[in-house]
């Protein structure tokens, strides 16, 4: 309800989103062709991950967004 989102017309994957009142658009990394040169900065929503899923890359883990 608080953002506009763009989806792939073929598969329905989320491609980008723009939060209401924001002056930028966030593009999902999966929407960019390889090689991207991107490096992970951290993980969010870690408190909600399944107990079967371990994050072992040593990057920052935040329990939730914000």
RAHU-V981000 format. One line per field, one symbol per residue. ss: DSSP state (2 for helix, 1 for strand, 0 for the rest). A space follows every 50 residues. Layout:
ss=???
//
This chain:
ss=00111110000001111110000001102220000000000110022200 0000000001100000
//
